[in-house]
């Protein structure tokens, strides 16, 4: 019961990296923290995929393909008091 109550007070912030995996090396840009908070890991991780599509679309086919770019994400816990 105590665990459930503390879990309800948690929110999540999306942290997204854009990385190049060219030639077997991983090089990532500094992470971007999105200001919106999410009520669950599920919502945050779904939004990570939406934002990833936006980023990759903005970079375009040629740059993403040539530099073997992809995104990675983390949903950072934020405690609500």
Backbone as a printed PyTorch tensor [residue, N CA C, xyz], in Angstrom:
tensor([[[  0.8270,  -1.1910,   0.0000],
         [  0.0000,   0.0000,   0.0000],
         [  0.8740,   1.2600,   0.0000]],

        [[  1.9100,   1.2780,   0.8160],
         [  2.7920,   2.4510,   0.8650],
         [  3.4870,   2.6420,  -0.4750]],

        [[  3.9230,   1.5390,  -1.0830],
         [  4.5760,   1.6130,  -2.3940],
         [  3.6290,   2.2230,  -3.4140]],

        [[  2.3760,   1.7900,  -3.4240],
         [  1.3990,   2.3140,  -4.3770],
         [  1.1780,   3.7980,  -4.1870]],

        [[  1.1300,   4.2520,  -2.9590],
         [  0.9290,   5.6790,  -2.6890],
         [  2.1120,   6.5000,  -3.1700]],

        [[  3.3260,   6.0120,  -2.9400],
         [  4.4980,   6.7720,  -3.3800],
         [  4.5930,   6.7690,  -4.8980]],

        [[  4.1750,   5.6650,  -5.5330],
         [  4.2070,   5.5950,  -6.9940],
         [  3.2550,   6.6010,  -7.6130]],

        [[  2.1250,   6.8260,  -7.0000],
         [  1.1410,   7.7730,  -7.5160],
         [  1.6730,   9.2030,  -7.5170]],

        [[  2.6610,   9.4730,  -6.6970],
         [  3.2220,  10.8110,  -6.5980],
         [  4.3710,  11.0250,  -7.5750]],

        [[  4.6620,  10.0250,  -8.3800],
         [  5.7540,  10.1400,  -9.3430],
         [  5.2210,  10.6000, -10.6910]],

        [[  6.0250,  11.4030, -11.3410],
         [  5.7820,  11.8080, -12.7170],
         [  7.0630,  11.4910, -13.4810]],

        [[  6.9960,  11.6310, -14.7900],
         [  8.1490,  11.3220, -15.6240],
         [  8.3950,  12.4430, -16.6140]],

        [[  9.6770,  12.6970, -16.8860],
         [ 10.1010,  13.6690, -17.8880],
         [ 10.8730,  12.9020, -18.9620]],

        [[ 10.5810,  13.2050, -20.2050],
         [ 11.2610,  12.5600, -21.3220],
         [ 12.6260,  13.1940, -21.5570]],

        [[ 13.6400,  12.3510, -21.6280],
         [ 15.0000,  12.7720, -21.9720],
         [ 15.3670,  12.0180, -23.2590]],

        [[ 15.7280,  12.7720, -24.2850],
         [ 15.9500,  12.1830, -25.6040],
         [ 17.3350,  12.5520, -26.1340]],

        [[ 18.0420,  11.5550, -26.6520],
         [ 19.3360,  11.7580, -27.3000],
         [ 19.1960,  11.4410, -28.7800]],

        [[ 19.9310,  12.1610, -29.6140],
         [ 20.0670,  11.8340, -31.0240],
         [ 21.5090,  11.3710, -31.2000]],

        [[ 21.6640,  10.1670, -31.7590],
         [ 22.9890,   9.5620, -31.8450],
         [ 23.3070,   9.1100, -33.2590]],

        [[ 24.6010,   9.0750, -33.5490],
         [ 25.0990,   8.4850, -34.7810],
         [ 25.8430,   7.2100, -34.4060]],

        [[ 25.5620,   6.1510, -35.1460],
         [ 26.2220,   4.8660, -34.9150],
         [ 27.1200,   4.5090, -36.0880]],

        [[ 27.5910,   5.5420, -36.7730],
         [ 28.4150,   5.3820, -37.9730],
         [ 29.7310,   4.6790, -37.6270]],

        [[ 30.0950,   3.7310, -38.4570],
         [ 31.3750,   3.0030, -38.3610],
         [ 31.5690,   2.3400, -36.9960]],

        [[ 30.4780,   1.9380, -36.3710],
         [ 30.5640,   1.2110, -35.1120],
         [ 30.7950,   2.0660, -33.8830]],

        [[ 30.9270,   3.3740, -34.0680],
         [ 31.1260,   4.2740, -32.9310],
         [ 29.8000,   4.9440, -32.5820]],

        [[ 29.5540,   5.1220, -31.3070],
         [ 28.3430,   5.8070, -30.8640],
         [ 28.6980,   7.2200, -30.4310]],

        [[ 28.1360,   8.1830, -31.1180],
         [ 28.3400,   9.5950, -30.7870],
         [ 26.9640,  10.2340, -30.6610]],

        [[ 26.6760,  10.7720, -29.4810],
         [ 25.3630,  11.3590, -29.2240],
         [ 25.4680,  12.8540, -28.9630]],

        [[ 24.4560,  13.5660, -29.4190],
         [ 24.3340,  14.9760, -29.0790],
         [ 23.9240,  15.0680, -27.6130]],

        [[ 24.1010,  16.2280, -27.0060],
         [ 23.6500,  16.3830, -25.6140],
         [ 22.1520,  16.0700, -25.5140]],

        [[ 21.7340,  15.4890, -24.3960],
         [ 20.3290,  15.1250, -24.2580],
         [ 19.4240,  16.3470, -24.1710]],

        [[ 18.1910,  16.1490, -24.6030],
         [ 17.1650,  17.1880, -24.5020],
         [ 16.1230,  16.7020, -23.5050]],

        [[ 15.8470,  17.5170, -22.4840],
         [ 14.7800,  17.2190, -21.5240],
         [ 13.5370,  17.9780, -21.9410]],

        [[ 12.4660,  17.2630, -22.1360],
         [ 11.2080,  17.8950, -22.5180],
         [ 10.5040,  18.4000, -21.2580]],

        [[  9.8740,  19.5730, -21.3330],
         [  9.2900,  20.1730, -20.1340],
         [  8.0060,  19.4970, -19.6420]],

        [[  7.3110,  18.8010, -20.5110],
         [  6.0500,  18.1830, -20.1220],
         [  6.2970,  17.0060, -19.1790]],

        [[  5.4440,  16.8550, -18.1770],
         [  5.5200,  15.6870, -17.3050],
         [  4.4280,  14.6990, -17.6930]],

        [[  4.7400,  13.4310, -17.4820],
         [  3.8200,  12.3470, -17.8120],
         [  3.4530,  11.6040, -16.5390]],

        [[  2.2330,  11.1180, -16.4970],
         [  1.7430,  10.4190, -15.3120],
         [  2.2270,   8.9800, -15.2100]],

        [[  2.7620,   8.4380, -16.2990],
         [  3.2130,   7.0460, -16.2740],
         [  4.4020,   6.8620, -17.2150]],

        [[  5.1550,   5.7890, -16.9460],
         [  6.2580,   5.4050, -17.8300],
         [  5.7000,   5.1100, -19.2160]],

        [[  4.5500,   4.4810, -19.2590],
         [  3.9010,   4.1200, -20.5190],
         [  3.6860,   5.3470, -21.3980]],

        [[  3.0990,   6.3880, -20.8350],
         [  2.8350,   7.6090, -21.6120],
         [  4.1380,   8.2580, -22.0760]],

        [[  5.1090,   8.2900, -21.2000],
         [  6.4000,   8.8980, -21.5310],
         [  7.1010,   8.1240, -22.6480]],

        [[  7.1120,   6.8060, -22.5420],
         [  7.8160,   6.0170, -23.5530],
         [  7.1070,   6.0720, -24.9050]],

        [[  5.7880,   6.1490, -24.9050],
         [  5.0620,   6.3070, -26.1730],
         [  5.4010,   7.6550, -26.8150]],

        [[  5.4660,   8.6930, -25.9930],
         [  5.8000,  10.0230, -26.5070],
         [  7.2370,  10.0600, -27.0270]],

        [[  8.1230,   9.2720, -26.4300],
         [  9.5140,   9.2040, -26.9080],
         [  9.5600,   8.7550, -28.3660]],

        [[  8.7250,   7.8280, -28.7280],
         [  8.6990,   7.3440, -30.1080],
         [  8.1110,   8.3910, -31.0530]],

        [[  7.1070,   9.1150, -30.5900],
         [  6.5240,  10.1980, -31.3950],
         [  7.5750,  11.2780, -31.6430]],

        [[  8.2640,  11.6970, -30.5750],
         [  9.2870,  12.7410, -30.7080],
         [ 10.4650,  12.2530, -31.5500]],

        [[ 10.8210,  10.9950, -31.4200],
         [ 11.9050,  10.4320, -32.2290],
         [ 11.5770,  10.5090, -33.7120]],

        [[ 10.3480,  10.1800, -34.0620],
         [  9.9310,  10.2870, -35.4650],
         [ 10.0400,  11.7190, -35.9700]],

        [[  9.6580,  12.6750, -35.1450],
         [  9.7570,  14.0890, -35.5330],
         [ 11.2070,  14.4740, -35.7920]],

        [[ 12.0820,  14.0810, -34.8740],
         [ 13.5060,  14.4280, -34.9970],
         [ 14.1060,  13.8000, -36.2480]],

        [[ 13.8780,  12.5120, -36.4460],
         [ 14.4570,  11.8370, -37.6090],
         [ 13.8930,  12.3870, -38.9110]],

        [[ 12.6190,  12.7390, -38.9040],
         [ 12.0170,  13.3410, -40.1000],
         [ 12.6230,  14.7040, -40.3940]],

        [[ 12.8980,  15.4710, -39.3630],
         [ 13.5140,  16.7880, -39.5330],
         [ 14.9290,  16.6550, -40.0900]],

        [[ 15.6710,  15.6780, -39.5980],
         [ 17.0360,  15.4670, -40.0950],
         [ 17.0270,  15.0010, -41.5470]],

        [[ 16.0300,  14.2290, -41.9130],
         [ 15.8820,  13.7980, -43.2930],
         [ 16.5460,  12.4690, -43.5960]],

        [[ 16.0480,  11.8420, -44.6570],
         [ 16.5030,  10.5110, -45.0540],
         [ 18.0130,  10.4480, -45.2480]],

        [[ 18.5710,  11.3860, -46.0100],
         [ 19.9890,  11.3220, -46.3660],
         [ 20.8910,  11.3750, -45.1360]],

        [[ 20.6650,  12.3560, -44.2660],
         [ 21.5290,  12.4920, -43.0800],
         [ 21.3620,  11.2930, -42.1440]],

        [[ 20.1280,  10.8720, -41.9060],
         [ 19.8870,   9.7330, -41.0180],
         [ 20.5250,   8.4760, -41.5860]],

        [[ 20.3650,   8.2590, -42.8580],
         [ 20.9090,   7.0610, -43.4960],
         [ 22.4330,   7.1070, -43.5780]],

        [[ 22.9860,   8.2280, -44.0460],
         [ 24.4400,   8.3450, -44.2140],
         [ 25.1850,   8.2540, -42.8820]],

        [[ 24.6190,   8.8560, -41.8320],
         [ 25.2910,   8.8920, -40.5270],
         [ 24.7810,   7.8170, -39.5710]],

        [[ 23.9000,   6.9600, -40.0570],
         [ 23.3140,   5.8750, -39.2530],
         [ 22.8050,   6.4100, -37.9170]],

        [[ 21.9130,   7.3780, -38.0210],
         [ 21.4070,   8.0680, -36.8400],
         [ 20.1810,   7.3720, -36.2730]],

        [[ 20.0340,   7.5000, -34.9760],
         [ 18.8760,   6.9620, -34.2650],
         [ 18.7190,   7.7590, -32.9780]],

        [[ 17.6560,   7.4830, -32.2760],
         [ 17.4430,   8.1420, -30.9890],
         [ 17.4660,   7.1020, -29.8810]],

        [[ 17.7430,   7.5720, -28.6920],
         [ 17.5580,   6.7580, -27.5000],
         [ 16.9010,   7.6690, -26.4680]],

        [[ 16.2270,   7.0720, -25.5200],
         [ 15.4920,   7.8930, -24.5620],
         [ 15.5050,   7.2720, -23.1710]],

        [[ 15.1250,   8.1120, -22.2310],
         [ 14.9660,   7.6990, -20.8480],
         [ 13.8180,   8.5050, -20.2720]],

        [[ 12.9910,   7.8790, -19.4850],
         [ 11.9160,   8.5850, -18.7860],
         [ 12.3670,   8.7870, -17.3500]],

        [[ 12.7660,  10.0070, -17.0500],
         [ 13.3500,  10.3440, -15.7530],
         [ 12.2500,  10.5720, -14.7220]],

        [[ 12.4020,   9.9350, -13.5700],
         [ 11.4150,  10.0670, -12.4950],
         [ 11.5150,  11.4430, -11.8580]],

        [[ 10.3580,  12.0510, -11.6680],
         [ 10.2590,  13.3240, -10.9590],
         [  9.2730,  13.1020,  -9.8110]],

        [[  9.7030,  13.3390,  -8.6240],
         [  8.8340,  13.1390,  -7.4540],
         [  7.9460,  14.3720,  -7.2610]],

        [[  6.6980,  14.1340,  -7.0190],
         [  5.7310,  15.2040,  -6.7550],
         [  5.4190,  15.1730,  -5.2640]],

        [[  5.6490,  16.2820,  -4.6070],
         [  5.4040,  16.3510,  -3.1560],
         [  4.1840,  17.1730,  -2.8530]]])
